[in-house]
Amino acid sequence: MNNLESKLIEWRRDFHRYPEAGFLEMRTASIVASILDELGFQLEMGKQVMSPGYCMGKPNKEETEAHYQWALENGAKKEYVEPFSEGFTGIVATMDTEKEGPTIAFRVDMDALPINESEADSHFPQKEGFRSTVPNQMHACGHDAHTTIGLGLATLIAENKDSLKGKIKLIFQPAEEGTRGARSMAEAKVVDDVDYFIASHVGTGVPDGHFVASKNGFLATSKLDITFKGVASHAGGNPEQGKNALLAAASAALNIYAIPRHSEGATRINVGEMHAGSGRNIIADRAVLKVETRGENTKINEYVKAQAEAVIAGSAQMYGVEYEIQTVGEAVSAQGSTELAAVLQACADESPHIKASILEDDSPAGSEDATFFMERVQQNGGQATYCVFGTELAAGHHNEKFDINESTMLAAVKVLFESIRKLN
């Protein structure tokens, strides 16, 4: 295991140095594909495992093409990168043991965040020389570790194929941040044959060495980009000829917060950004809002979203402007399968790397689009769970000084691998 642990650290630090945003994980995916291919997995990549119509908040063609060139210049595996060149960066790797048994799927995510990583001497990646090389991009949520855990799990599966049964599928998902990537893969039916589905995360406030077998409480969410289009005019000379998009956006932003709460569960609403206008003497002809809604379950989130859309429409009508709403991210709610979680907890309790475990945690959390996979598997009669491996964090998630205890990766790999043995 010492060799595997060294390899995990090597992989993780490489991914950390070259972070890539959602739907642009071309370098990362090409390296992942090359390793999986060498290990003997059957690969499906890009549009084979992603339904383009369900990709939300995808970068435009120019940004995608520019990043493809960047990836080629920064270590992408040329013989594997082409399927990802249009920004469809998902991978499904399958190991078929050719022996009767269940189909088990594991999902890991690959994308980074638009954060400029700390250059402080005390910051471990800076001190050890694997700080992000990309300005304003950073693995500040542990997805570099998640991708690495997926590769570590692939290594053990390949080494132990003869003692395993059924099929094992490893899903490397793009664009989890903003809840944008999972639905396109679920709609491409990548989990329709799955009996057991396991997603995992490191950290999230769980103490180092502790394990949560089923993290529930994820809120359903919708991410909305709203554009108001008015008419510009001279603010002093002919103000009556203008249609003020800024005022429509401001009215919407204020009144969105007046949406009544829902009696059946928790709700959230936030206007995170507002951009409008071009000069103090010009009636603003364009305004943009970035809004997110959340609900304790999918039904409640749909209520909040519908109310927000009504407020936006009313504000646009009041100021005589046009508007457009684009959904750029989404996730549903999900409840883990207790029976599957119990299997994972048993594996954790037998592991020398895990100090303590709990079966289920129902406390409220943020949002996570692995729930699309979970929902689909459960609807087809399978079981699904989302587990968390606690780790020591240098700073909180989405912080410029975020870092993990790298020993957590080997612990995760071993627990997940043992779950395959038990489910066989």
C-alpha positions as CSV (number, residue, x, y, z in Angstrom):
1,M,0.0,0.0,0.0
2,N,3.0,2.3,0.4
3,N,3.4,2.4,-3.3
4,L,-0.3,3.2,-3.9
5,E,-0.2,5.9,-1.3
6,S,2.8,7.6,-2.9
7,K,1.0,7.3,-6.3
8,L,-2.2,8.9,-4.8
9,I,-0.2,11.9,-3.5
10,E,1.6,12.2,-6.9
11,W,-1.7,12.2,-8.8
12,R,-3.4,14.6,-6.4
13,R,-0.6,17.2,-6.5
14,D,-0.5,17.1,-10.3
15,F,-4.2,17.7,-10.6
16,H,-3.9,20.4,-7.9
17,R,-1.2,22.3,-9.9
18,Y,-3.4,22.3,-13.0
19,P,-7.0,23.0,-11.9
20,E,-9.7,23.2,-14.6
21,A,-13.2,24.7,-14.4
22,G,-16.4,22.8,-15.1
23,F,-16.7,21.4,-18.7
24,L,-13.1,22.4,-19.3
25,E,-11.4,19.5,-17.4
26,M,-9.7,18.4,-20.6
27,R,-6.2,17.9,-19.3
28,T,-7.5,16.2,-16.2
29,A,-9.8,13.9,-18.1
30,S,-7.2,12.9,-20.6
31,I,-4.8,11.9,-17.9
32,V,-7.6,10.0,-16.1
33,A,-8.5,8.2,-19.3
34,S,-4.9,7.2,-20.0
35,I,-4.5,5.6,-16.6
36,L,-7.8,3.8,-16.7
37,D,-7.1,2.5,-20.2
38,E,-3.7,1.2,-19.0
39,L,-5.5,-0.6,-16.1
40,G,-7.7,-2.4,-18.5
41,F,-11.0,-0.5,-18.1
42,Q,-13.5,-0.1,-21.0
43,L,-13.8,3.6,-21.6
44,E,-16.8,5.7,-22.7
45,M,-16.0,9.4,-23.0
46,G,-17.3,12.8,-23.9
47,K,-20.7,12.8,-25.8
48,Q,-20.9,9.0,-25.4
49,V,-21.7,9.6,-21.7
50,M,-23.2,13.1,-21.7
51,S,-26.4,14.4,-23.2
52,P,-25.6,17.8,-24.6
53,G,-29.0,19.3,-24.1
54,Y,-28.8,18.8,-20.4
55,C,-25.4,20.5,-19.9
56,M,-26.0,23.7,-17.9
57,G,-23.9,26.8,-17.7
58,K,-21.4,25.4,-20.3
59,P,-18.6,27.8,-21.4
60,N,-19.0,29.2,-24.9
61,K,-17.2,27.9,-28.0
62,E,-14.4,30.5,-27.9
63,E,-13.5,29.8,-24.3
64,T,-13.7,26.0,-24.9
65,E,-11.4,26.2,-27.9
66,A,-8.9,28.4,-26.1
67,H,-8.8,26.0,-23.1
68,Y,-8.3,23.0,-25.4
69,Q,-5.1,24.7,-26.7
70,W,-4.1,25.4,-23.1
71,A,-4.6,21.7,-22.2
72,L,-2.4,20.6,-25.1
73,E,0.3,22.9,-24.0
74,N,0.1,21.9,-20.3
75,G,0.4,18.1,-20.2
76,A,-2.8,16.7,-21.7
77,K,-2.5,13.2,-23.1
78,K,-2.8,13.9,-26.8
79,E,-4.0,10.4,-27.7
80,Y,-6.9,10.7,-25.2
81,V,-7.9,14.4,-25.2
82,E,-9.8,14.7,-28.5
83,P,-13.2,13.4,-27.1
84,F,-13.1,16.2,-24.6
85,S,-12.2,19.0,-27.0
86,E,-15.8,20.4,-27.2
87,G,-16.2,20.6,-23.4
88,F,-17.9,17.3,-22.9
89,T,-15.4,16.0,-20.3
90,G,-17.2,13.1,-18.6
91,I,-15.8,9.6,-18.4
92,V,-17.4,6.2,-17.6
93,A,-14.9,3.4,-17.0
94,T,-16.2,-0.1,-16.7
95,M,-14.5,-3.3,-15.5
96,D,-16.5,-6.3,-16.5
97,T,-15.4,-9.4,-14.5
98,E,-17.5,-11.6,-16.8
99,K,-18.8,-13.3,-13.7
100,E,-22.4,-13.0,-12.5
101,G,-22.9,-10.3,-10.0
102,P,-24.2,-6.8,-9.3
103,T,-23.3,-3.6,-11.2
104,I,-21.7,-1.2,-8.8
105,A,-21.0,2.5,-9.7
106,F,-18.8,5.0,-8.0
107,R,-18.9,8.7,-8.8
108,V,-16.1,11.3,-8.4
109,D,-16.0,14.9,-9.6
110,M,-13.1,16.7,-11.3
111,D,-13.7,20.4,-11.5
112,A,-12.0,23.4,-9.7
113,L,-13.2,26.8,-8.5
114,P,-12.5,30.4,-9.6
115,I,-10.4,31.2,-6.6
116,N,-6.8,32.6,-6.6
117,E,-4.8,30.2,-4.4
118,S,-2.9,31.6,-1.4
119,E,0.8,32.3,-1.9
120,A,1.5,32.4,1.9
121,D,4.6,30.5,2.9
122,S,2.5,28.7,5.5
123,H,0.2,27.3,2.9
124,F,1.3,23.6,2.4
125,P,0.8,23.5,-1.4
126,Q,2.9,26.6,-1.8
127,K,5.6,25.3,0.6
128,E,5.7,21.9,-1.2
129,G,5.6,23.3,-4.7
130,F,2.2,22.2,-6.0
131,R,0.2,25.4,-5.6
132,S,-2.1,26.1,-8.6
133,T,-0.2,27.3,-11.7
134,V,-3.4,28.9,-13.0
135,P,-4.4,32.4,-11.9
136,N,-7.9,32.5,-10.4
137,Q,-8.4,28.7,-10.6
138,M,-7.9,26.4,-7.6
139,H,-9.0,23.1,-6.2
140,A,-10.6,24.5,-3.1
141,C,-13.2,21.8,-2.5
142,G,-11.2,18.6,-2.7
143,H,-12.1,17.5,-6.2
144,D,-8.4,16.9,-7.0
145,A,-8.5,14.3,-4.2
146,H,-11.8,12.9,-5.4
147,T,-10.4,12.3,-8.9
148,T,-7.4,10.7,-7.3
149,I,-9.5,8.4,-5.1
150,G,-11.3,7.3,-8.2
151,L,-7.9,6.3,-9.8
152,G,-6.8,4.6,-6.6
153,L,-10.0,2.6,-6.5
154,A,-9.5,1.7,-10.2
155,T,-6.0,0.5,-9.4
156,L,-7.3,-1.9,-6.7
157,I,-10.1,-3.1,-8.9
158,A,-7.7,-3.9,-11.7
159,E,-5.2,-5.7,-9.4
160,N,-8.0,-7.8,-7.8
161,K,-10.3,-8.4,-10.9
162,D,-10.1,-12.2,-10.6
163,S,-11.6,-12.2,-7.1
164,L,-14.5,-9.8,-8.0
165,K,-17.9,-10.4,-9.6
166,G,-20.3,-8.4,-11.7
167,K,-19.4,-5.0,-13.2
168,I,-17.8,-2.0,-11.6
169,K,-18.4,1.4,-13.2
170,L,-16.3,4.5,-12.3
171,I,-18.0,7.8,-13.2
172,F,-15.7,10.8,-13.5
173,Q,-18.1,13.8,-13.6
174,P,-17.4,17.3,-14.8
175,A,-18.9,20.5,-13.5
176,E,-20.2,19.6,-10.0
177,E,-19.6,23.2,-8.9
178,G,-22.8,25.1,-9.6
179,T,-24.6,21.7,-9.9
180,R,-24.2,21.7,-13.7
181,G,-22.7,18.4,-14.9
182,A,-24.4,15.3,-13.4
183,R,-27.8,15.6,-15.0
184,S,-26.3,15.4,-18.5
185,M,-24.7,12.1,-17.6
186,A,-27.8,10.7,-15.8
187,E,-29.9,11.6,-18.9
188,A,-27.3,9.7,-21.0
189,K,-28.4,6.7,-19.0
190,V,-25.0,5.9,-17.6
191,V,-26.5,4.6,-14.3
192,D,-29.6,2.9,-15.7
193,D,-28.0,-0.6,-15.3
194,V,-26.6,0.1,-11.8
195,D,-27.7,-1.9,-8.7
196,Y,-25.6,0.1,-6.2
197,F,-24.4,3.7,-6.6
198,I,-21.9,5.4,-4.2
199,A,-20.8,9.0,-4.4
200,S,-18.2,10.4,-2.0
201,H,-16.7,13.6,-0.7
202,V,-13.8,14.5,1.6
203,G,-14.1,17.0,4.4
204,T,-17.4,19.0,4.6
205,G,-16.8,19.5,8.4
206,V,-16.5,15.8,9.3
207,P,-13.6,15.3,11.6
208,D,-10.4,13.7,10.4
209,G,-10.7,9.9,10.5
210,H,-14.4,9.9,10.9
211,F,-16.9,8.6,8.3
212,V,-20.5,9.3,7.4
213,A,-22.1,6.4,5.4
214,S,-25.1,8.4,4.2
215,K,-25.0,12.2,4.1
216,N,-28.5,13.3,3.5
217,G,-30.0,16.8,3.9
218,F,-28.8,18.1,0.5
219,L,-31.2,20.9,-0.7
220,A,-32.7,20.9,-4.1
221,T,-31.6,23.9,-6.1
222,S,-31.8,26.0,-9.3
223,K,-29.2,28.4,-10.5
224,L,-30.7,31.2,-12.6
225,D,-29.1,33.8,-14.8
226,I,-31.6,36.6,-15.6
227,T,-31.0,39.3,-18.3
228,F,-33.2,42.4,-18.5
229,K,-33.2,44.2,-21.8
230,G,-34.4,47.8,-21.9
231,V,-33.9,50.9,-24.1
232,A,-31.0,53.4,-23.5
233,S,-31.6,57.1,-23.6
234,H,-30.0,60.4,-22.3
235,A,-30.8,60.6,-18.6
236,G,-30.9,64.4,-18.7
237,G,-32.2,65.1,-22.2
238,N,-34.8,62.4,-22.9
239,P,-35.3,60.2,-19.8
240,E,-38.9,59.4,-20.8
241,Q,-37.6,57.6,-24.0
242,G,-35.7,55.1,-22.0
243,K,-36.7,51.7,-20.5
244,N,-34.7,51.2,-17.4
245,A,-33.3,47.7,-17.1
246,L,-31.4,48.5,-13.9
247,L,-34.6,49.5,-12.0
248,A,-36.3,46.3,-13.2
249,A,-33.4,44.3,-11.9
250,A,-33.3,46.2,-8.6
251,S,-37.0,45.7,-8.1
252,A,-36.7,42.0,-8.8
253,A,-33.7,41.6,-6.5
254,L,-35.6,43.3,-3.6
255,N,-38.9,41.5,-4.1
256,I,-37.4,38.1,-4.5
257,Y,-36.6,38.3,-0.8
258,A,-40.3,38.8,-0.1
259,I,-41.2,35.3,-1.4
260,P,-43.2,33.6,1.4
261,R,-41.5,30.7,3.1
262,H,-43.0,27.2,2.6
263,S,-44.8,25.5,5.5
264,E,-43.5,22.0,4.5
265,G,-39.8,22.6,4.8
266,A,-36.8,24.9,4.5
267,T,-36.2,27.3,1.7
268,R,-33.4,29.5,0.6
269,I,-33.1,32.4,-1.9
270,N,-30.1,34.5,-2.8
271,V,-29.2,37.2,-5.3
272,G,-25.5,36.8,-5.6
273,E,-24.7,39.3,-8.4
274,M,-26.2,42.3,-10.1
275,H,-24.6,44.1,-13.0
276,A,-26.2,47.0,-14.9
277,G,-25.7,50.2,-16.7
278,S,-22.9,51.9,-18.6
279,G,-22.8,55.5,-17.4
280,R,-24.3,57.9,-14.9
281,N,-26.0,59.9,-17.6
282,I,-27.5,56.9,-19.5
283,I,-30.7,55.1,-18.8
284,A,-29.5,51.5,-18.4
285,D,-30.6,49.3,-21.2
286,R,-29.2,46.0,-19.8
287,A,-29.0,44.4,-16.4
288,V,-28.0,40.9,-15.2
289,L,-28.9,39.1,-12.0
290,K,-27.4,35.8,-10.8
291,V,-29.9,34.1,-8.5
292,E,-30.1,30.7,-6.7
293,T,-33.1,29.1,-5.2
294,R,-33.0,26.1,-2.8
295,G,-35.6,23.9,-1.1
296,E,-35.6,21.1,1.4
297,N,-36.9,18.9,-1.3
298,T,-37.5,19.2,-5.1
299,K,-41.2,20.2,-4.7
300,I,-40.3,23.1,-2.4
301,N,-37.5,24.3,-4.6
302,E,-39.9,24.3,-7.6
303,Y,-42.2,26.5,-5.5
304,V,-39.4,29.0,-4.8
305,K,-38.3,29.0,-8.4
306,A,-41.8,29.6,-9.7
307,Q,-42.3,32.5,-7.2
308,A,-38.9,34.0,-8.3
309,E,-39.9,33.7,-11.9
310,A,-43.2,35.5,-11.2
311,V,-41.4,38.3,-9.4
312,I,-39.0,38.7,-12.3
313,A,-41.8,38.8,-14.9
314,G,-43.7,41.4,-12.8
315,S,-40.6,43.6,-12.5
316,A,-39.9,43.5,-16.2
317,Q,-43.6,44.4,-17.0
318,M,-43.5,47.3,-14.5
319,Y,-40.6,48.9,-16.2
320,G,-41.5,47.9,-19.8
321,V,-38.4,45.8,-20.4
322,E,-37.9,42.4,-21.8
323,Y,-36.3,39.6,-19.8
324,E,-34.8,36.2,-20.2
325,I,-34.2,33.5,-17.6
326,Q,-31.6,30.8,-18.2
327,T,-31.2,27.8,-15.8
328,V,-27.4,27.3,-15.5
329,G,-27.4,24.7,-12.7
330,E,-29.8,22.4,-10.9
331,A,-30.0,19.6,-8.4
332,V,-32.7,17.5,-6.9
333,S,-33.1,16.3,-3.3
334,A,-32.3,12.7,-2.4
335,Q,-32.3,10.3,0.5
336,G,-29.6,7.7,0.8
337,S,-30.5,4.0,0.9
338,T,-30.0,2.8,4.5
339,E,-29.2,-0.8,3.6
340,L,-26.3,0.3,1.3
341,A,-25.1,2.8,3.9
342,A,-24.9,0.0,6.4
343,V,-22.6,-1.9,4.1
344,L,-20.3,1.1,3.9
345,Q,-20.4,1.7,7.6
346,A,-19.4,-1.9,8.2
347,C,-16.4,-1.5,5.9
348,A,-15.4,1.7,7.7
349,D,-15.7,0.1,11.1
350,E,-13.3,-2.7,9.9
351,S,-10.8,-0.2,8.6
352,P,-7.7,0.8,10.7
353,H,-7.9,4.2,9.1
354,I,-11.3,5.1,10.4
355,K,-11.7,6.2,14.0
356,A,-15.5,6.5,14.2
357,S,-18.5,6.2,11.9
358,I,-22.1,7.1,11.8
359,L,-24.8,5.6,9.6
360,E,-26.8,8.6,8.6
361,D,-26.6,12.4,8.9
362,D,-29.8,14.2,8.1
363,S,-28.6,17.7,9.0
364,P,-29.2,20.4,6.4
365,A,-26.4,20.8,3.8
366,G,-25.8,22.7,0.6
367,S,-26.6,21.2,-2.7
368,E,-25.0,18.4,-4.7
369,D,-25.9,17.2,-8.2
370,A,-24.9,13.6,-7.5
371,T,-28.5,13.4,-6.4
372,F,-29.5,13.1,-10.1
373,F,-27.6,9.8,-10.2
374,M,-29.1,8.7,-6.8
375,E,-32.6,9.5,-7.9
376,R,-32.3,7.6,-11.2
377,V,-30.8,4.5,-9.6
378,Q,-33.4,4.4,-6.9
379,Q,-36.2,4.9,-9.4
380,N,-34.9,1.8,-11.3
381,G,-35.0,-0.3,-8.1
382,G,-31.3,0.1,-7.1
383,Q,-29.7,1.5,-4.0
384,A,-27.7,4.7,-3.6
385,T,-25.8,6.7,-1.0
386,Y,-23.5,9.7,-0.6
387,C,-20.7,9.1,1.9
388,V,-18.2,11.5,3.5
389,F,-14.6,10.8,4.6
390,G,-13.6,13.3,7.3
391,T,-10.2,15.0,6.9
392,E,-8.2,17.7,8.5
393,L,-8.7,20.9,6.7
394,A,-6.3,23.8,6.6
395,A,-9.2,26.1,5.9
396,G,-12.9,25.7,4.9
397,H,-14.1,24.6,1.5
398,H,-14.0,27.3,-1.2
399,N,-11.2,29.2,0.7
400,E,-7.9,30.3,-0.8
401,K,-6.0,28.3,1.8
402,F,-8.0,25.1,1.5
403,D,-6.0,21.9,1.8
404,I,-6.6,18.4,3.1
405,N,-4.8,15.6,5.0
406,E,-3.6,13.5,2.1
407,S,-3.7,10.3,4.1
408,T,-7.5,10.5,3.8
409,M,-7.2,9.4,0.2
410,L,-5.8,6.0,0.9
411,A,-8.4,5.5,3.7
412,A,-11.2,6.3,1.2
413,V,-9.8,4.0,-1.5
414,K,-9.6,1.1,0.9
415,V,-13.1,1.5,2.4
416,L,-14.7,1.9,-1.1
417,F,-12.9,-1.1,-2.4
418,E,-14.0,-3.2,0.6
419,S,-17.5,-2.2,-0.2
420,I,-17.2,-3.9,-3.6
421,R,-16.2,-7.1,-1.8
422,K,-19.1,-7.0,0.5
423,L,-21.6,-6.2,-2.2
424,N,-20.3,-9.1,-4.3
